[in-house]
């Protein structure tokens, strides 16, 4: 048995973290005006136990979704992106 990590971002599943590079802590955004100016993106990380003969490229999107539903651990990463396409940290 091996353990892999899969990342779901919007409607895609990949083996690498998406282009968003830094996790943001949203606790400091108490002002509602600031939250209206931000776009929040969520990348879900699935930690999955697989067999040794697992081949990622052989699975369809629906099979990957089913595989993610059997994850032993799930972690959500929150990223903040402004409306002008610059990452805010």
C-alpha positions as CSV (number, residue, x, y, z in Angstrom):
1,X,0.0,0.0,0.0
2,X,1.1,3.5,-0.8
3,X,-0.2,6.9,0.2
4,X,-0.8,9.7,-2.3
5,X,-2.2,13.2,-2.1
6,X,-4.8,14.4,-4.6
7,X,-5.9,18.0,-4.9
8,X,-9.3,19.2,-6.1
9,X,-9.7,22.7,-7.3
10,X,-13.0,23.8,-8.9
11,X,-13.7,21.0,-11.4
12,X,-10.2,19.4,-11.6
13,X,-8.3,16.8,-9.7
14,X,-4.5,16.7,-9.9
15,X,-1.5,15.3,-8.1
16,X,0.1,18.7,-7.6
17,X,-1.1,21.8,-5.7
18,X,-2.7,24.3,-8.0
19,X,-1.2,27.6,-9.0
20,X,-2.2,29.2,-5.7
21,X,1.0,29.3,-3.7
22,X,0.3,30.7,-0.2
23,X,-2.3,29.8,2.4
24,X,-4.1,32.8,3.9
25,X,-5.5,33.2,7.3
26,X,-8.9,35.0,7.0
27,X,-9.3,35.7,10.8
28,X,-7.9,39.2,10.5
29,X,-10.6,40.3,8.0
30,X,-13.1,41.7,10.4
31,X,-14.1,44.6,8.2
32,X,-17.0,43.5,5.8
33,X,-15.7,46.0,3.2
34,X,-12.5,44.0,2.8
35,X,-14.3,40.7,2.4
36,X,-16.4,42.2,-0.5
37,X,-13.2,42.9,-2.4
38,X,-11.8,39.4,-2.0
39,X,-12.2,36.2,-4.0
40,X,-11.7,33.1,-1.9
41,X,-10.5,29.9,-3.6
42,X,-10.6,26.5,-1.9
43,X,-8.3,23.7,-2.7
44,X,-9.2,20.4,-1.1
45,X,-6.4,17.9,-0.4
46,X,-7.2,14.2,-0.1
47,X,-4.8,11.8,1.5
48,X,-5.6,8.4,0.1
49,X,-4.2,4.9,0.6
50,X,-3.8,3.1,-2.8
51,X,-2.5,-0.2,-4.1
52,X,1.1,-0.5,-5.4
53,X,-0.2,-0.9,-9.0
54,X,-2.2,2.4,-9.0
55,X,-1.9,4.5,-12.1
56,X,-3.4,8.0,-11.8
57,X,-3.5,8.6,-15.6
58,X,-5.8,5.5,-16.1
59,X,-8.7,6.9,-14.1
60,X,-11.5,9.1,-15.3
61,X,-12.7,12.2,-13.5
62,X,-15.6,10.3,-12.0
63,X,-13.3,7.5,-10.8
64,X,-11.0,10.1,-9.2
65,X,-14.0,11.6,-7.4
66,X,-15.0,8.2,-6.1
67,X,-11.4,7.6,-5.0
68,X,-11.4,11.0,-3.1
69,X,-14.6,10.0,-1.3
70,X,-12.6,7.2,0.3
71,X,-9.8,9.4,1.6
72,X,-8.5,8.7,5.0
73,X,-8.0,12.5,5.6
74,X,-9.2,15.6,4.0
75,X,-7.7,19.1,4.3
76,X,-9.1,22.3,2.9
77,X,-6.7,25.1,2.0
78,X,-8.1,28.6,1.7
79,X,-6.5,31.1,-0.7
80,X,-7.4,34.8,-1.0
81,X,-7.4,36.4,-4.4
82,X,-8.3,40.0,-5.0
83,X,-10.6,41.0,-7.8
84,X,-7.7,42.5,-9.7
85,X,-6.0,39.0,-9.9
86,X,-3.2,39.6,-7.3
87,X,-2.8,37.2,-4.4
88,X,-3.3,38.8,-1.1
89,X,-1.6,37.4,2.0
